[in-house]
Amino acid sequence: MSETIHLDQLVDPFEARVVVVRAADGTVADARFDLSGLPRLDPMLAGKDVAGVPDLVKMLCGICPVAHHLAGVAALESLAGIAPEDLPRHVREQRLLLHHGSVLDSLSSRFIGRDRDLAVRLRRLGKLAMKAAGAPGHFPDVAVPGGVRVPVDAEALAELAAGLPVLDDDLASLLLALPASGARAAATARFDGLDVAVVDASGELDPLGGHVGLVGDGVEETMTAAQWASHVTESRPGAPDPRPVIELETIDGGVRRWPYRVGPLARARFRAIAGDTGATDDPFEAQVLGLVDSVAALARLVGSLAVAPSDGTGGSTVNAGEGASSSMKRGTGIGVVDGPRGLLAHEYEVDEAGTVTGCRILTPTAQNEGWLAGMLRASLAAAGDGDADREAWAEAAIRAADPCLPCTSAPEGGMGVTVDDEQRKEGGR
């Protein structure tokens, strides 16, 4: 017997709700991006077999399934005592092929209004890279603890190699002709926190490097993913907008709670420190530079993987179910990946039976919410209630932080921003 469900409400996928908190005199005291429709997954994962958690999360978070897939498997590897540097070279390269393909696929929609042809080609080549890595569909099933499940698709790899060279010139031309975006003005609002990115043990940017780099005023550190996670506390534990901070010891023995941000702008700061070109305060330009990095990485990977072992595993064939279940140990596993929108962390606590007893998933959206709130507060306070462009200013701030929601795929100026007022409550936020 079939069931018919009637929906009496239209849902705009491009809607973005901003809540403005007013002081008693009506001025803007605070502003925030509404994440109430994006509940935390952590509680529903308790009691699950840890081996199946990465697959479950990637299905529930369909906008960034590749990042969740790779971060989840990295967390399982952490539980099994497998470090990123322990992986065979071809395993790591196949995972990087998947990652960089997802960057092209995810960021391609940002260019629809500026260069539609380029946007279409970026998405096609991104999907082709993911297919070559063994993920022909939307939800990847490639990585397993210590290895990969499927070989590289040689035909797709060759087709990808043929299509990549022209992208270098196209992206270079786009950078030369790039006007300052509205998001740049929003992003230049004062930010006194840390920029955070996934790096390797030497502090170099590496999306699967297993270490976390911190850069800020008087701070330049590299730590393991587990060390980083131990320093991160949530100001609003369990909330969709947890406002995480990084606690670092000060020279006088105290502790400072640092706000922080992740993503393309954060990575641009690391480029500046390394002396590379690519330092920018324009979020749109930072995304383009991220694409340039991914295209260059893909060009290297297609050459290397073309001569990889025929099984695609680099000599590390792993049965996913048996491998994960037999190697998990009681304790805490942490996996980090620097996805298209920034650092994503999966942290699993498990018992002797491999059952999840605690879980924390920190998405780029959740980590950047505090930074976004600051941009919204500054932009809307400056715009004033009579400014007809206040929704445009809010949209610019949202695009700078780039939350993993459908609204960011809307054409520029097409985001359905609504600004709702809320009176400040005594003792409330």
C-alpha positions in Angstrom: 0.0 0.0 0.0 1.5 3.3 -1.0 1.5 6.5 1.1 1.1 10.0 -0.2 2.7 12.8 1.7 1.5 16.4 1.1 3.9 19.2 1.8 2.2 22.5 2.6 5.4 24.6 2.7 7.8 25.6 0.0 11.4 25.1 0.9 13.9 27.4 -0.8 17.2 25.6 -1.0 19.0 28.9 -1.4 17.5 30.4 1.8 20.0 31.7 4.4 18.6 33.0 7.6 20.5 35.6 9.6 19.4 36.5 13.2 20.2 40.0 14.4 20.2 40.5 18.2 19.2 44.0 19.2 20.2 45.9 22.3 17.7 47.8 24.3 18.3 50.9 22.2 17.7 49.0 18.9 21.3 48.9 17.8 22.9 45.7 16.5 24.4 43.9 19.5 25.1 40.6 17.8 24.3 38.7 14.6 24.5 35.0 13.7 23.9 32.6 10.8 21.0 30.3 11.7 22.3 26.7 11.9 19.3 25.3 13.8 18.4 23.2 10.8 21.7 21.5 10.9 21.6 19.3 14.0 24.7 17.6 15.3 25.2 13.9 14.3 27.3 13.0 17.3 24.5 11.8 19.6 23.0 9.4 17.1 26.3 7.6 16.5 26.7 6.5 20.1 26.2 2.7 20.4 27.1 2.1 16.7 29.9 -0.3 15.5 32.7 2.1 14.8 33.7 0.3 11.6 30.4 1.5 10.0 30.4 5.1 11.3 32.3 6.7 8.4 29.8 5.2 5.8 26.8 6.3 7.9 28.1 9.9 8.3 29.0 10.3 4.6 25.4 9.4 3.7 23.9 11.8 6.2 26.2 14.7 5.1 25.7 14.5 1.4 27.2 17.9 0.5 30.8 16.8 1.5 30.7 13.0 1.3 34.4 12.6 0.2 35.8 14.7 3.1 33.6 12.7 5.6 34.6 9.4 4.0 38.4 10.2 4.2 38.2 11.7 7.7 36.2 8.8 9.0 38.6 6.2 7.6 41.5 8.2 9.0 39.9 8.0 12.5 39.6 4.2 12.1 43.3 4.1 11.1 44.1 6.2 14.2 42.4 3.6 16.4 44.3 0.8 14.6 47.6 2.6 15.1 48.1 3.4 11.4 49.6 6.9 10.8 49.3 8.7 7.4 53.0 8.2 6.8 52.5 4.4 7.3 50.3 4.2 4.2 51.8 2.8 0.9 52.5 5.6 -1.5 50.0 4.5 -4.1 47.2 4.2 -1.4 47.9 7.8 -0.3 48.0 9.0 -3.9 44.7 7.4 -4.8 43.1 9.0 -1.8 44.6 12.4 -2.8 43.2 11.9 -6.3 39.7 11.4 -4.7 40.2 14.5 -2.5 41.4 16.9 -5.2 38.6 15.7 -7.5 36.1 16.6 -4.8 37.7 20.1 -4.6 37.0 20.8 -8.3 33.5 19.3 -8.1 32.6 21.2 -4.9 34.0 24.7 -5.9 32.9 24.6 -9.5 29.5 26.1 -8.8 31.2 29.3 -7.5 32.1 30.3 -11.1 28.7 29.9 -12.8 28.1 33.6 -12.8 31.7 34.5 -13.9 32.6 31.8 -16.4 30.0 29.2 -17.0 32.1 27.2 -19.4 34.9 26.9 -16.9 32.5 26.0 -14.1 31.1 23.1 -16.2 34.6 21.8 -17.2 35.8 22.0 -13.6 32.9 19.9 -12.4 33.3 17.4 -15.2 37.0 17.0 -14.5 36.4 16.8 -10.8 33.9 14.0 -11.2 36.3 12.3 -13.7 39.1 12.5 -11.1 36.8 10.9 -8.5 35.8 8.2 -10.9 39.5 7.5 -11.7 40.0 7.2 -7.9 37.2 4.5 -7.7 34.2 6.7 -6.9 31.9 6.9 -10.0 28.9 8.0 -7.9 28.2 10.7 -5.4 29.1 8.7 -2.3 32.6 7.3 -2.3 33.5 3.8 -1.2 37.3 3.9 -1.8 39.4 4.0 1.4 39.6 1.3 4.0 41.9 1.2 7.0 45.4 0.7 5.7 44.4 0.6 2.0 41.8 1.1 -0.7 38.9 -1.1 -1.7 39.1 -0.6 -5.5 41.8 -0.1 -8.1 42.4 3.1 -10.0 40.3 3.4 -13.2 43.0 3.6 -15.8 40.7 4.8 -18.6 39.3 7.6 -16.5 42.8 8.5 -15.4 44.0 8.9 -19.0 40.9 11.0 -19.9 41.6 13.2 -16.9 45.2 13.7 -17.9 44.2 14.9 -21.3 41.7 17.5 -19.9 43.8 19.0 -17.1 46.5 21.1 -19.0 44.0 23.7 -20.3 42.7 24.5 -16.8 46.0 26.1 -15.8 45.6 28.9 -18.3 41.9 29.3 -17.6 42.4 29.7 -13.9 45.3 32.0 -14.4 43.2 34.2 -16.6 40.4 34.2 -14.1 42.8 35.4 -11.4 44.0 38.2 -13.6 40.5 39.4 -14.4 39.2 38.9 -10.8 37.5 42.0 -9.4 37.4 42.4 -5.7 34.4 40.5 -4.4 31.9 41.7 -1.9 33.0 38.8 0.3 36.4 40.4 0.5 35.0 43.5 2.3 33.2 41.2 4.7 36.2 39.0 5.4 38.5 42.0 6.1 36.4 42.6 9.3 38.9 42.3 12.2 39.7 38.7 13.0 41.9 38.2 16.0 41.9 34.4 16.0 44.0 31.6 14.6 44.1 30.3 11.1 44.1 26.5 11.1 44.8 23.9 8.4 45.8 20.3 7.9 49.6 19.9 7.4 52.3 17.3 7.4 54.8 16.7 10.2 57.0 19.5 8.8 54.1 22.1 8.8 53.6 22.1 5.0 50.1 22.2 3.7 48.8 18.6 3.1 45.1 17.9 3.0 45.7 14.3 4.3 48.8 15.1 6.4 47.5 13.9 9.8 48.8 17.0 11.5 47.3 20.4 12.3 49.0 23.8 11.8 48.1 26.9 13.9 49.0 30.4 12.8 48.2 33.6 14.6 49.5 36.6 16.5 52.6 35.1 18.1 51.5 31.6 17.3 53.1 29.2 14.8 52.7 25.6 15.8 52.3 22.1 14.3 50.8 19.3 16.3 49.4 15.9 15.7 45.6 15.6 15.0 45.2 14.0 18.4 47.1 16.8 20.2 45.0 19.4 18.4 41.8 17.7 19.3 42.8 17.7 23.0 43.2 21.5 22.8 39.8 22.1 21.2 36.8 22.8 23.5 33.3 23.9 22.6 31.9 27.1 24.1 28.4 25.7 23.5 28.8 21.9 23.9 26.6 19.9 21.6 25.0 22.9 19.9 24.8 23.1 16.0 26.9 26.3 16.5 29.4 25.1 19.2 31.8 28.0 18.9 34.9 25.9 19.4 38.1 27.5 20.7 41.7 26.3 20.9 43.2 26.5 24.4 46.9 27.2 24.4 49.3 27.9 27.2 50.7 31.4 27.5 54.3 32.3 28.4 53.2 33.2 31.9 51.7 29.7 32.5 48.1 30.8 31.9 45.7 29.6 29.2 44.3 31.6 26.3 41.2 30.5 24.5 41.7 31.3 20.8 38.8 31.6 18.3 39.9 30.1 15.0 38.8 29.6 11.4 39.5 27.0 8.7 39.2 26.9 4.9 40.7 28.6 1.9 41.5 31.9 3.6 43.2 30.1 6.5 45.3 28.1 4.0 46.3 31.3 2.2 47.9 32.5 5.4 50.1 29.4 5.4 51.1 30.1 1.8 52.2 33.6 2.9 54.4 32.2 5.7 55.9 29.7 3.3 56.8 32.5 0.9 54.5 31.2 -1.8 52.3 33.3 -4.0 48.7 33.1 -3.0 48.4 35.2 0.2 45.1 37.0 -0.1 42.2 38.4 2.0 39.6 37.8 -0.7 37.7 34.6 -0.1 36.8 34.1 -3.7 40.4 34.5 -4.8 41.4 32.1 -2.1 39.0 29.5 -3.6 40.5 30.0 -7.0 44.0 29.6 -5.6 42.8 26.4 -3.9 41.6 25.1 -7.3 45.0 26.0 -8.8 46.7 23.9 -6.1 44.3 21.0 -6.8 44.8 21.1 -10.5 48.6 21.0 -10.0 48.3 18.1 -7.6 46.1 16.2 -10.0 48.6 16.7 -12.8 51.3 15.1 -10.6 49.0 12.3 -9.4 47.9 11.2 -12.9 51.5 10.7 -13.9 52.4 8.8 -10.8 49.3 6.6 -10.6 49.6 5.7 -14.3 52.5 3.4 -13.3 51.0 2.2 -10.0 50.5 -1.5 -9.3 47.6 -3.0 -11.3 45.6 -3.7 -8.2 45.6 0.0 -7.3 46.5 -0.7 -3.7 50.3 -0.3 -3.7 50.5 -3.9 -2.3 48.1 -3.2 0.5 44.9 -5.1 -0.2 42.5 -4.8 2.7 39.2 -6.5 3.3 37.2 -3.6 4.6 34.9 -5.3 7.1 37.5 -7.8 8.5 40.4 -5.3 8.5 38.5 -2.6 10.4 36.9 -4.9 12.9 40.0 -6.9 13.7 42.4 -3.9 14.1 40.3 -1.5 16.2 41.5 -1.0 19.7 39.8 0.6 22.7 40.6 4.3 22.9 40.1 7.4 20.9 40.7 7.8 17.2 41.0 11.1 15.4 41.0 11.7 11.7 41.4 15.1 10.0 41.0 16.1 6.3 41.3 19.6 4.8 38.3 19.5 2.5 37.1 22.1 0.0 35.6 24.2 2.9 38.3 23.5 5.4 39.4 21.2 8.2 36.9 18.4 9.0 37.6 16.3 12.1 36.1 12.9 13.1 36.8 11.8 16.7 35.6 8.4 17.9 35.8 6.9 21.4 35.3 3.2 21.4 35.2 0.3 23.9 36.8 -3.1 23.7 34.0 -4.4 21.5 34.5 -1.6 18.9 31.3 0.2 20.0 31.2 4.0 19.9 30.9 5.4 23.4 31.6 9.0 22.4 31.9 11.0 19.2 32.7 14.5 18.1 32.5 15.6 14.5 33.6 19.2 13.8 32.7 20.4 10.4 34.1 23.5 8.7 30.6 25.1 9.0 30.5 24.6 12.8 34.1 25.8 13.3 33.7 28.9 11.1 30.3 29.9 12.6 32.0 32.2 15.2 34.0 33.9 12.5 30.9 34.3 10.3 29.0 35.8 13.2 31.7 38.4 13.6 31.5 39.3 10.0 27.7 39.5 10.1 27.8 41.7 13.2 30.3 44.1 11.7 28.6 44.3 8.3 25.1 44.7 9.5 26.1 47.3 12.2 27.9 49.3 9.5 25.0 49.0 7.0 22.3 50.2 9.4 18.6 49.4 9.1 18.0 51.8 6.3 20.6 50.3 4.0 18.8 48.6 1.1 22.0 46.5 0.6 22.1 44.9 4.0 21.0 41.5 2.6 23.8 41.8 0.1 26.3 42.5 2.9 25.0 39.5 4.8 25.3 37.3 1.6 28.9 38.5 1.2 29.8 37.4 4.7 28.1 34.0 4.3 30.0 33.4 1.0 33.3 34.3 2.8 32.7 31.6 5.4 31.2 29.2 2.8 29.0 27.0 5.1 28.3 23.5 3.7 24.7 24.3 2.8 22.9 24.6 -0.6 22.6 28.4 -0.2 26.3 28.9 -1.1 25.7 27.3 -4.5 23.2 30.1 -5.5 24.5 32.5 -8.2 26.0 35.7 -6.7 23.2 37.9 -5.6 20.8 35.0 -5.8 21.1 33.8 -2.2 17.7 34.1 -0.4 19.0 36.0 2.7 16.4 36.8 5.3 17.3 39.0 8.2 15.2 38.5 11.3 15.4 40.6 14.4 15.6 39.2 17.9 15.5 41.2 21.1 18.4 40.5 23.5 17.3 38.6 26.6 18.8 39.3 30.0 21.6 36.9 30.5 21.1 35.4 27.0 23.2 35.3 24.0 
